[in-house]
Structures are given as C-alpha cells and as structure tokens.
Amino acid sequence: MRYLLPLVCLIASLTFYGMGMHSGFIILLIAGVALEIGFWFGLARLLPSNQPTSKSPTKT
C-alpha cells in the first residue's frame, strides 16, 4: 500500500507530460513536473537510508 502513492504520481506525471506535449498547454507540463518531483520524494522516503539509527558505544 505504501508504494501506491509514488506509483500513482509517476503514472499521472507521464500522463500529464503526454497530454501537455500533444496539446501544447504549458500548465500540463508543469503539473507533470510537479508530480514527478512528488514521485521522487515519495520514492526517497521508501528507500532505506544508510545512516545508522543508533550510536554504538566507543571503547576507551
């Protein structure tokens, strides 16, 4: 279910790109860009980060 929103954003952005290119409406191209940005930010949230979640104790 958590993969649904980025997937919808990607499909919608491709649709808006296609409609904008075909019709020439710049607003559709801008909407496509906005949805693609939403896709990449949503995808970045789903991917695991390489940062450690807790510090390991250091020996002295």
PDB file of N, H, CA, C and O in Angstrom:
ATOM      1  N   MET A   1       0.818  -1.199   0.000  1.00  0.00           N
ATOM      2  CA  MET A   1       0.000   0.000   0.000  1.00  0.00           C
ATOM      3  C   MET A   1       0.864   1.268   0.000  1.00  0.00           C
ATOM      4  O   MET A   1       0.465   2.292  -0.554  1.00  0.00           O
ATOM      5  N   ARG A   2       2.042   1.198   0.619  1.00  0.00           N
ATOM      6  H   ARG A   2       2.367   0.366   1.069  1.00  0.00           H
ATOM      7  CA  ARG A   2       2.879   2.393   0.692  1.00  0.00           C
ATOM      8  C   ARG A   2       3.554   2.712  -0.632  1.00  0.00           C
ATOM      9  O   ARG A   2       4.075   3.812  -0.810  1.00  0.00           O
ATOM     10  N   TYR A   3       3.551   1.772  -1.554  1.00  0.00           N
ATOM     11  H   TYR A   3       3.127   0.878  -1.409  1.00  0.00           H
ATOM     12  CA  TYR A   3       4.114   2.008  -2.874  1.00  0.00           C
ATOM     13  C   TYR A   3       3.080   2.589  -3.837  1.00  0.00           C
ATOM     14  O   TYR A   3       3.414   2.960  -4.962  1.00  0.00           O
ATOM     15  N   LEU A   4       1.842   2.664  -3.399  1.00  0.00           N
ATOM     16  H   LEU A   4       1.571   2.362  -2.485  1.00  0.00           H
ATOM     17  CA  LEU A   4       0.762   3.094  -4.272  1.00  0.00           C
ATOM     18  C   LEU A   4       0.868   4.580  -4.638  1.00  0.00           C
ATOM     19  O   LEU A   4       0.723   4.930  -5.810  1.00  0.00           O
ATOM     20  N   LEU A   5       1.111   5.440  -3.679  1.00  0.00           N
ATOM     21  H   LEU A   5       1.229   5.155  -2.727  1.00  0.00           H
ATOM     22  CA  LEU A   5       1.162   6.877  -3.958  1.00  0.00           C
ATOM     23  C   LEU A   5       2.300   7.260  -4.902  1.00  0.00           C
ATOM     24  O   LEU A   5       2.058   8.016  -5.843  1.00  0.00           O
ATOM     25  N   PRO A   6       3.532   6.777  -4.699  1.00  0.00           N
ATOM     26  CA  PRO A   6       4.572   7.109  -5.692  1.00  0.00           C
ATOM     27  C   PRO A   6       4.253   6.562  -7.078  1.00  0.00           C
ATOM     28  O   PRO A   6       4.549   7.207  -8.084  1.00  0.00           O
ATOM     29  N   LEU A   7       3.659   5.391  -7.135  1.00  0.00           N
ATOM     30  H   LEU A   7       3.418   4.867  -6.318  1.00  0.00           H
ATOM     31  CA  LEU A   7       3.301   4.811  -8.430  1.00  0.00           C
ATOM     32  C   LEU A   7       2.231   5.646  -9.129  1.00  0.00           C
ATOM     33  O   LEU A   7       2.301   5.870 -10.337  1.00  0.00           O
ATOM     34  N   VAL A   8       1.248   6.103  -8.366  1.00  0.00           N
ATOM     35  H   VAL A   8       1.192   5.921  -7.385  1.00  0.00           H
ATOM     36  CA  VAL A   8       0.200   6.963  -8.931  1.00  0.00           C
ATOM     37  C   VAL A   8       0.798   8.281  -9.416  1.00  0.00           C
ATOM     38  O   VAL A   8       0.420   8.782 -10.475  1.00  0.00           O
ATOM     39  N   CYS A   9       1.732   8.846  -8.644  1.00  0.00           N
ATOM     40  H   CYS A   9       2.039   8.439  -7.783  1.00  0.00           H
ATOM     41  CA  CYS A   9       2.395  10.092  -9.059  1.00  0.00           C
ATOM     42  C   CYS A   9       3.168   9.896 -10.362  1.00  0.00           C
ATOM     43  O   CYS A   9       3.145  10.764 -11.235  1.00  0.00           O
ATOM     44  N   LEU A  10       3.847   8.769 -10.495  1.00  0.00           N
ATOM     45  H   LEU A  10       3.866   8.064  -9.785  1.00  0.00           H
ATOM     46  CA  LEU A  10       4.612   8.503 -11.710  1.00  0.00           C
ATOM     47  C   LEU A  10       3.687   8.357 -12.917  1.00  0.00           C
ATOM     48  O   LEU A  10       3.942   8.946 -13.967  1.00  0.00           O
ATOM     49  N   ILE A  11       2.635   7.589 -12.775  1.00  0.00           N
ATOM     50  H   ILE A  11       2.428   7.111 -11.922  1.00  0.00           H
ATOM     51  CA  ILE A  11       1.694   7.385 -13.883  1.00  0.00           C
ATOM     52  C   ILE A  11       1.015   8.693 -14.255  1.00  0.00           C
ATOM     53  O   ILE A  11       0.853   8.995 -15.437  1.00  0.00           O
ATOM     54  N   ALA A  12       0.615   9.474 -13.249  1.00  0.00           N
ATOM     55  H   ALA A  12       0.747   9.229 -12.289  1.00  0.00           H
ATOM     56  CA  ALA A  12      -0.034  10.754 -13.524  1.00  0.00           C
ATOM     57  C   ALA A  12       0.925  11.727 -14.193  1.00  0.00           C
ATOM     58  O   ALA A  12       0.527  12.464 -15.095  1.00  0.00           O
ATOM     59  N   SER A  13       2.195  11.738 -13.760  1.00  0.00           N
ATOM     60  H   SER A  13       2.518  11.139 -13.027  1.00  0.00           H
ATOM     61  CA  SER A  13       3.151  12.663 -14.369  1.00  0.00           C
ATOM     62  C   SER A  13       3.392  12.311 -15.830  1.00  0.00           C
ATOM     63  O   SER A  13       3.472  13.199 -16.678  1.00  0.00           O
ATOM     64  N   LEU A  14       3.508  11.025 -16.127  1.00  0.00           N
ATOM     65  H   LEU A  14       3.443  10.303 -15.438  1.00  0.00           H
ATOM     66  CA  LEU A  14       3.691  10.619 -17.520  1.00  0.00           C
ATOM     67  C   LEU A  14       2.466  10.970 -18.364  1.00  0.00           C
ATOM     68  O   LEU A  14       2.596  11.359 -19.524  1.00  0.00           O
ATOM     69  N   THR A  15       1.290  10.830 -17.781  1.00  0.00           N
ATOM     70  H   THR A  15       1.184  10.514 -16.838  1.00  0.00           H
ATOM     71  CA  THR A  15       0.054  11.192 -18.482  1.00  0.00           C
ATOM     72  C   THR A  15       0.016  12.691 -18.763  1.00  0.00           C
ATOM     73  O   THR A  15      -0.309  13.111 -19.874  1.00  0.00           O
ATOM     74  N   PHE A  16       0.349  13.495 -17.756  1.00  0.00           N
ATOM     75  H   PHE A  16       0.614  13.153 -16.854  1.00  0.00           H
ATOM     76  CA  PHE A  16       0.343  14.947 -17.948  1.00  0.00           C
ATOM     77  C   PHE A  16       1.407  15.387 -18.947  1.00  0.00           C
ATOM     78  O   PHE A  16       1.175  16.305 -19.733  1.00  0.00           O
ATOM     79  N   TYR A  17       2.586  14.733 -18.923  1.00  0.00           N
ATOM     80  H   TYR A  17       2.775  13.987 -18.284  1.00  0.00           H
ATOM     81  CA  TYR A  17       3.608  15.042 -19.921  1.00  0.00           C
ATOM     82  C   TYR A  17       3.078  14.778 -21.330  1.00  0.00           C
ATOM     83  O   TYR A  17       3.224  15.609 -22.226  1.00  0.00           O
ATOM     84  N   GLY A  18       2.472  13.631 -21.508  1.00  0.00           N
ATOM     85  H   GLY A  18       2.353  12.956 -20.780  1.00  0.00           H
ATOM     86  CA  GLY A  18       1.942  13.280 -22.822  1.00  0.00           C
ATOM     87  C   GLY A  18       0.846  14.223 -23.276  1.00  0.00           C
ATOM     88  O   GLY A  18       0.828  14.648 -24.431  1.00  0.00           O
ATOM     89  N   MET A  19      -0.069  14.552 -22.376  1.00  0.00           N
ATOM     90  H   MET A  19      -0.055  14.207 -21.438  1.00  0.00           H
ATOM     91  CA  MET A  19      -1.157  15.474 -22.726  1.00  0.00           C
ATOM     92  C   MET A  19      -0.619  16.870 -23.015  1.00  0.00           C
ATOM     93  O   MET A  19      -1.102  17.553 -23.918  1.00  0.00           O
ATOM     94  N   GLY A  20       0.387  17.294 -22.240  1.00  0.00           N
ATOM     95  H   GLY A  20       0.779  16.740 -21.506  1.00  0.00           H
ATOM     96  CA  GLY A  20       0.965  18.619 -22.447  1.00  0.00           C
ATOM     97  C   GLY A  20       1.722  18.729 -23.748  1.00  0.00           C
ATOM     98  O   GLY A  20       1.667  19.759 -24.419  1.00  0.00           O
ATOM     99  N   MET A  21       2.426  17.680 -24.108  1.00  0.00           N
ATOM    100  H   MET A  21       2.471  16.843 -23.563  1.00  0.00           H
ATOM    101  CA  MET A  21       3.164  17.685 -25.377  1.00  0.00           C
ATOM    102  C   MET A  21       2.205  17.662 -26.568  1.00  0.00           C
ATOM    103  O   MET A  21       2.441  18.320 -27.581  1.00  0.00           O
ATOM    104  N   HIS A  22       1.140  16.909 -26.432  1.00  0.00           N
ATOM    105  H   HIS A  22       0.948  16.375 -25.608  1.00  0.00           H
ATOM    106  CA  HIS A  22       0.190  16.781 -27.532  1.00  0.00           C
ATOM    107  C   HIS A  22      -0.628  18.059 -27.726  1.00  0.00           C
ATOM    108  O   HIS A  22      -0.846  18.500 -28.854  1.00  0.00           O
ATOM    109  N   SER A  23      -1.080  18.650 -26.614  1.00  0.00           N
ATOM    110  H   SER A  23      -0.903  18.292 -25.697  1.00  0.00           H
ATOM    111  CA  SER A  23      -1.970  19.809 -26.719  1.00  0.00           C
ATOM    112  C   SER A  23      -1.227  21.142 -26.694  1.00  0.00           C
ATOM    113  O   SER A  23      -1.748  22.145 -27.181  1.00  0.00           O
ATOM    114  N   GLY A  24      -0.033  21.165 -26.142  1.00  0.00           N
ATOM    115  H   GLY A  24       0.390  20.350 -25.746  1.00  0.00           H
ATOM    116  CA  GLY A  24       0.729  22.405 -26.084  1.00  0.00           C
ATOM    117  C   GLY A  24       0.436  23.258 -24.862  1.00  0.00           C
ATOM    118  O   GLY A  24       0.936  24.378 -24.760  1.00  0.00           O
ATOM    119  N   PHE A  25      -0.368  22.746 -23.930  1.00  0.00           N
ATOM    120  H   PHE A  25      -0.773  21.835 -24.013  1.00  0.00           H
ATOM    121  CA  PHE A  25      -0.652  23.508 -22.714  1.00  0.00           C
ATOM    122  C   PHE A  25       0.514  23.390 -21.752  1.00  0.00           C
ATOM    123  O   PHE A  25       0.862  22.295 -21.311  1.00  0.00           O
ATOM    124  N   ILE A  26       1.112  24.520 -21.432  1.00  0.00           N
ATOM    125  H   ILE A  26       0.829  25.410 -21.790  1.00  0.00           H
ATOM    126  CA  ILE A  26       2.280  24.539 -20.551  1.00  0.00           C
ATOM    127  C   ILE A  26       1.899  24.135 -19.128  1.00  0.00           C
ATOM    128  O   ILE A  26       2.722  23.579 -18.401  1.00  0.00           O
ATOM    129  N   ILE A  27       0.661  24.411 -18.730  1.00  0.00           N
ATOM    130  H   ILE A  27      -0.007  24.863 -19.321  1.00  0.00           H
ATOM    131  CA  ILE A  27       0.229  24.075 -17.370  1.00  0.00           C
ATOM    132  C   ILE A  27       0.236  22.565 -17.148  1.00  0.00           C
ATOM    133  O   ILE A  27       0.484  22.102 -16.034  1.00  0.00           O
ATOM    134  N   LEU A  28      -0.035  21.794 -18.205  1.00  0.00           N
ATOM    135  H   LEU A  28      -0.236  22.170 -19.109  1.00  0.00           H
ATOM    136  CA  LEU A  28       0.006  20.338 -18.072  1.00  0.00           C
ATOM    137  C   LEU A  28       1.438  19.838 -17.912  1.00  0.00           C
ATOM    138  O   LEU A  28       1.692  18.878 -17.184  1.00  0.00           O
ATOM    139  N   LEU A  29       2.361  20.491 -18.594  1.00  0.00           N
ATOM    140  H   LEU A  29       2.155  21.271 -19.186  1.00  0.00           H
ATOM    141  CA  LEU A  29       3.777  20.132 -18.426  1.00  0.00           C
ATOM    142  C   LEU A  29       4.259  20.463 -17.021  1.00  0.00           C
ATOM    143  O   LEU A  29       5.006  19.692 -16.417  1.00  0.00           O
ATOM    144  N   ILE A  30       3.833  21.606 -16.503  1.00  0.00           N
ATOM    145  H   ILE A  30       3.227  22.232 -16.993  1.00  0.00           H
ATOM    146  CA  ILE A  30       4.212  21.997 -15.141  1.00  0.00           C
ATOM    147  C   ILE A  30       3.623  21.022 -14.125  1.00  0.00           C
ATOM    148  O   ILE A  30       4.286  20.649 -13.157  1.00  0.00           O
ATOM    149  N   ALA A  31       2.377  20.610 -14.350  1.00  0.00           N
ATOM    150  H   ALA A  31       1.839  20.913 -15.136  1.00  0.00           H
ATOM    151  CA  ALA A  31       1.754  19.622 -13.459  1.00  0.00           C
ATOM    152  C   ALA A  31       2.517  18.298 -13.527  1.00  0.00           C
ATOM    153  O   ALA A  31       2.687  17.629 -12.508  1.00  0.00           O
ATOM    154  N   GLY A  32       2.977  17.917 -14.717  1.00  0.00           N
ATOM    155  H   GLY A  32       2.840  18.460 -15.546  1.00  0.00           H
ATOM    156  CA  GLY A  32       3.771  16.700 -14.857  1.00  0.00           C
ATOM    157  C   GLY A  32       5.074  16.782 -14.088  1.00  0.00           C
ATOM    158  O   GLY A  32       5.484  15.811 -13.451  1.00  0.00           O
ATOM    159  N   VAL A  33       5.727  17.932 -14.141  1.00  0.00           N
ATOM    160  H   VAL A  33       5.394  18.721 -14.658  1.00  0.00           H
ATOM    161  CA  VAL A  33       6.976  18.126 -13.394  1.00  0.00           C
ATOM    162  C   VAL A  33       6.704  18.042 -11.892  1.00  0.00           C
ATOM    163  O   VAL A  33       7.458  17.402 -11.159  1.00  0.00           O
ATOM    164  N   ALA A  34       5.637  18.683 -11.436  1.00  0.00           N
ATOM    165  H   ALA A  34       5.025  19.204 -12.031  1.00  0.00           H
ATOM    166  CA  ALA A  34       5.301  18.662 -10.010  1.00  0.00           C
ATOM    167  C   ALA A  34       5.008  17.236  -9.539  1.00  0.00           C
ATOM    168  O   ALA A  34       5.426  16.844  -8.449  1.00  0.00           O
ATOM    169  N   LEU A  35       4.302  16.475 -10.344  1.00  0.00           N
ATOM    170  H   LEU A  35       3.963  16.794 -11.229  1.00  0.00           H
ATOM    171  CA  LEU A  35       4.003  15.099  -9.962  1.00  0.00           C
ATOM    172  C   LEU A  35       5.250  14.215  -9.997  1.00  0.00           C
ATOM    173  O   LEU A  35       5.383  13.295  -9.191  1.00  0.00           O
ATOM    174  N   GLU A  36       6.150  14.491 -10.918  1.00  0.00           N
ATOM    175  H   GLU A  36       6.042  15.238 -11.574  1.00  0.00           H
ATOM    176  CA  GLU A  36       7.392  13.716 -10.954  1.00  0.00           C
ATOM    177  C   GLU A  36       8.251  14.019  -9.731  1.00  0.00           C
ATOM    178  O   GLU A  36       8.871  13.116  -9.170  1.00  0.00           O
ATOM    179  N   ILE A  37       8.290  15.269  -9.321  1.00  0.00           N
ATOM    180  H   ILE A  37       7.787  16.003  -9.777  1.00  0.00           H
ATOM    181  CA  ILE A  37       9.011  15.623  -8.094  1.00  0.00           C
ATOM    182  C   ILE A  37       8.391  14.905  -6.905  1.00  0.00           C
ATOM    183  O   ILE A  37       9.103  14.403  -6.036  1.00  0.00           O
ATOM    184  N   GLY A  38       7.054  14.858  -6.869  1.00  0.00           N
ATOM    185  H   GLY A  38       6.476  15.267  -7.575  1.00  0.00           H
ATOM    186  CA  GLY A  38       6.378  14.115  -5.809  1.00  0.00           C
ATOM    187  C   GLY A  38       6.734  12.646  -5.826  1.00  0.00           C
ATOM    188  O   GLY A  38       6.882  12.027  -4.772  1.00  0.00           O
ATOM    189  N   PHE A  39       6.875  12.076  -7.028  1.00  0.00           N
ATOM    190  H   PHE A  39       6.754  12.578  -7.884  1.00  0.00           H
ATOM    191  CA  PHE A  39       7.272  10.671  -7.144  1.00  0.00           C
ATOM    192  C   PHE A  39       8.652  10.450  -6.547  1.00  0.00           C
ATOM    193  O   PHE A  39       8.850   9.517  -5.769  1.00  0.00           O
ATOM    194  N   TRP A  40       9.615  11.305  -6.908  1.00  0.00           N
ATOM    195  H   TRP A  40       9.455  12.063  -7.540  1.00  0.00           H
ATOM    196  CA  TRP A  40      10.973  11.086  -6.430  1.00  0.00           C
ATOM    197  C   TRP A  40      11.096  11.300  -4.934  1.00  0.00           C
ATOM    198  O   TRP A  40      11.839  10.580  -4.266  1.00  0.00           O
ATOM    199  N   PHE A  41      10.374  12.287  -4.391  1.00  0.00           N
ATOM    200  H   PHE A  41       9.771  12.873  -4.933  1.00  0.00           H
ATOM    201  CA  PHE A  41      10.402  12.474  -2.937  1.00  0.00           C
ATOM    202  C   PHE A  41       9.720  11.315  -2.227  1.00  0.00           C
ATOM    203  O   PHE A  41      10.177  10.882  -1.169  1.00  0.00           O
ATOM    204  N   GLY A  42       8.645  10.813  -2.791  1.00  0.00           N
ATOM    205  H   GLY A  42       8.275  11.165  -3.651  1.00  0.00           H
ATOM    206  CA  GLY A  42       7.980   9.655  -2.201  1.00  0.00           C
ATOM    207  C   GLY A  42       8.838   8.416  -2.266  1.00  0.00           C
ATOM    208  O   GLY A  42       8.847   7.616  -1.331  1.00  0.00           O
ATOM    209  N   LEU A  43       9.562   8.245  -3.362  1.00  0.00           N
ATOM    210  H   LEU A  43       9.555   8.895  -4.122  1.00  0.00           H
ATOM    211  CA  LEU A  43      10.443   7.097  -3.503  1.00  0.00           C
ATOM    212  C   LEU A  43      11.609   7.195  -2.531  1.00  0.00           C
ATOM    213  O   LEU A  43      12.039   6.186  -1.972  1.00  0.00           O
ATOM    214  N   ALA A  44      12.120   8.396  -2.327  1.00  0.00           N
ATOM    215  H   ALA A  44      11.771   9.215  -2.781  1.00  0.00           H
ATOM    216  CA  ALA A  44      13.239   8.587  -1.402  1.00  0.00           C
ATOM    217  C   ALA A  44      12.830   8.239   0.026  1.00  0.00           C
ATOM    218  O   ALA A  44      13.652   7.750   0.802  1.00  0.00           O
ATOM    219  N   ARG A  45      11.581   8.485   0.378  1.00  0.00           N
ATOM    220  H   ARG A  45      10.914   8.882  -0.252  1.00  0.00           H
ATOM    221  CA  ARG A  45      11.110   8.132   1.714  1.00  0.00           C
ATOM    222  C   ARG A  45      10.995   6.622   1.892  1.00  0.00           C
ATOM    223  O   ARG A  45      11.126   6.116   3.007  1.00  0.00           O
ATOM    224  N   LEU A  46      10.751   5.901   0.800  1.00  0.00           N
ATOM    225  H   LEU A  46      10.645   6.312  -0.106  1.00  0.00           H
ATOM    226  CA  LEU A  46      10.575   4.453   0.887  1.00  0.00           C
ATOM    227  C   LEU A  46      11.893   3.694   0.946  1.00  0.00           C
ATOM    228  O   LEU A  46      11.964   2.602   1.510  1.00  0.00           O
ATOM    229  N   LEU A  47      12.937   4.275   0.362  1.00  0.00           N
ATOM    230  H   LEU A  47      12.880   5.163  -0.096  1.00  0.00           H
ATOM    231  CA  LEU A  47      14.224   3.589   0.333  1.00  0.00           C
ATOM    232  C   LEU A  47      14.900   3.672   1.695  1.00  0.00           C
ATOM    233  O   LEU A  47      14.814   4.697   2.372  1.00  0.00           O
ATOM    234  N   PRO A  48      15.566   2.605   2.097  1.00  0.00           N
ATOM    235  CA  PRO A  48      16.258   2.645   3.389  1.00  0.00           C
ATOM    236  C   PRO A  48      17.454   3.591   3.335  1.00  0.00           C
ATOM    237  O   PRO A  48      18.161   3.668   2.330  1.00  0.00           O
ATOM    238  N   SER A  49      17.660   4.292   4.413  1.00  0.00           N
ATOM    239  H   SER A  49      17.087   4.229   5.229  1.00  0.00           H
ATOM    240  CA  SER A  49      18.799   5.211   4.455  1.00  0.00           C
ATOM    241  C   SER A  49      20.026   4.468   4.967  1.00  0.00           C
ATOM    242  O   SER A  49      19.909   3.455   5.656  1.00  0.00           O
ATOM    243  N   ASN A  50      21.186   4.975   4.628  1.00  0.00           N
ATOM    244  H   ASN A  50      21.281   5.798   4.068  1.00  0.00           H
ATOM    245  CA  ASN A  50      22.437   4.356   5.041  1.00  0.00           C
ATOM    246  C   ASN A  50      22.944   4.896   6.364  1.00  0.00           C
ATOM    247  O   ASN A  50      24.018   4.504   6.820  1.00  0.00           O
ATOM    248  N   GLN A  51      22.200   5.776   6.978  1.00  0.00           N
ATOM    249  H   GLN A  51      21.327   6.094   6.608  1.00  0.00           H
ATOM    250  CA  GLN A  51      22.631   6.361   8.232  1.00  0.00           C
ATOM    251  C   GLN A  51      22.319   5.402   9.371  1.00  0.00           C
ATOM    252  O   GLN A  51      21.249   4.793   9.391  1.00  0.00           O
ATOM    253  N   PRO A  52      23.234   5.261  10.312  1.00  0.00           N
ATOM    254  CA  PRO A  52      22.971   4.380  11.462  1.00  0.00           C
ATOM    255  C   PRO A  52      21.878   4.983  12.338  1.00  0.00           C
ATOM    256  O   PRO A  52      21.787   6.201  12.494  1.00  0.00           O
ATOM    257  N   THR A  53      21.056   4.113  12.902  1.00  0.00           N
ATOM    258  H   THR A  53      21.129   3.124  12.776  1.00  0.00           H
ATOM    259  CA  THR A  53      19.954   4.603  13.719  1.00  0.00           C
ATOM    260  C   THR A  53      20.375   4.849  15.151  1.00  0.00           C
ATOM    261  O   THR A  53      19.760   5.663  15.840  1.00  0.00           O
ATOM    262  N   SER A  54      21.399   4.173  15.612  1.00  0.00           N
ATOM    263  H   SER A  54      21.898   3.512  15.053  1.00  0.00           H
ATOM    264  CA  SER A  54      21.867   4.395  16.979  1.00  0.00           C
ATOM    265  C   SER A  54      23.388   4.367  16.993  1.00  0.00           C
ATOM    266  O   SER A  54      24.024   3.721  16.160  1.00  0.00           O
ATOM    267  N   LYS A  55      23.939   5.064  17.933  1.00  0.00           N
ATOM    268  H   LYS A  55      23.422   5.589  18.609  1.00  0.00           H
ATOM    269  CA  LYS A  55      25.388   5.081  18.054  1.00  0.00           C
ATOM    270  C   LYS A  55      25.850   3.861  18.835  1.00  0.00           C
ATOM    271  O   LYS A  55      25.233   3.459  19.821  1.00  0.00           O
ATOM    272  N   SER A  56      26.930   3.294  18.378  1.00  0.00           N
ATOM    273  H   SER A  56      27.432   3.621  17.577  1.00  0.00           H
ATOM    274  CA  SER A  56      27.497   2.188  19.133  1.00  0.00           C
ATOM    275  C   SER A  56      28.444   2.752  20.193  1.00  0.00           C
ATOM    276  O   SER A  56      29.111   3.759  19.955  1.00  0.00           O
ATOM    277  N   PRO A  57      28.502   2.127  21.324  1.00  0.00           N
ATOM    278  CA  PRO A  57      29.394   2.671  22.360  1.00  0.00           C
ATOM    279  C   PRO A  57      30.866   2.522  21.964  1.00  0.00           C
ATOM    280  O   PRO A  57      31.278   1.513  21.391  1.00  0.00           O
ATOM    281  N   THR A  58      31.619   3.527  22.277  1.00  0.00           N
ATOM    282  H   THR A  58      31.285   4.346  22.743  1.00  0.00           H
ATOM    283  CA  THR A  58      33.055   3.502  21.947  1.00  0.00           C
ATOM    284  C   THR A  58      33.837   3.029  23.153  1.00  0.00           C
ATOM    285  O   THR A  58      33.512   3.351  24.296  1.00  0.00           O
ATOM    286  N   LYS A  59      34.861   2.268  22.880  1.00  0.00           N
ATOM    287  H   LYS A  59      35.126   2.006  21.952  1.00  0.00           H
ATOM    288  CA  LYS A  59      35.717   1.782  23.971  1.00  0.00           C
ATOM    289  C   LYS A  59      36.812   2.801  24.216  1.00  0.00           C
ATOM    290  O   LYS A  59      37.387   3.360  23.281  1.00  0.00           O
ATOM    291  N   THR A  60      37.087   3.031  25.482  1.00  0.00           N
ATOM    292  H   THR A  60      36.620   2.577  26.241  1.00  0.00           H
ATOM    293  CA  THR A  60      38.178   3.949  25.853  1.00  0.00           C
ATOM    294  C   THR A  60      39.223   3.249  26.658  1.00  0.00           C
ATOM    295  O   THR A  60      40.211   3.865  27.055  1.00  0.00           O
TER     296      THR A  60
END
